[in-house]
Amino acid sequence: MTTWHRPLAEMLTDVLAAVTAAHTTALQVRARQVELTLPVEVWLRDIEGEATFIADLPVWRWRTDFDQRPSQLKITYEECPL
C-alpha cells in the first residue's frame, strides 16, 4: 500500500482538520456546520484480517483514460450540543 492511501476515517479527519485550520483567524469565527464534497479514490482492502475501506483524494490532478474515475463523497459535519 502506498503512503497516500489511508483508511477512510483517517482521511476524513485529516481533511476536516486542514479545512478548520485554514479558516482560523484572529476574528475567532466559529463554524457550526461544514459541508464537503470531495473526489475520492476508494478501495476495499484486507488489513490484518479485516475488510477496510481505503479512500483518499486523487493523487494526480490530470487523469488519463486508463485511470479509474474518482467517486464523490459528500459529508456534513455539524456541531452537536453536549
NORBELRA-V321388 format. One line per field, one symbol per residue. psi: psi as a letter, one per 40 degrees, with the letter a starting at -180 (. if undefined). burial: b if it has 24 or more other C-alpha atoms within 12 Angstrom, else e. A space follows every 10 residues. Layout:
psi=???
burial=???
This chain:
psi=hidehiiddd dddddddddd ddehieefhh hehhhhhihi hhihihhfeh hhhhiiiidi dhiieeihhi ihhhihhihh i.
burial=eeeebbbbee bbeebbeeee eeeeeeeeee eeeeeeeeeb bbeeeeeeee eeebbbbeee eeeeeeeeee eeeeeeeeee ee
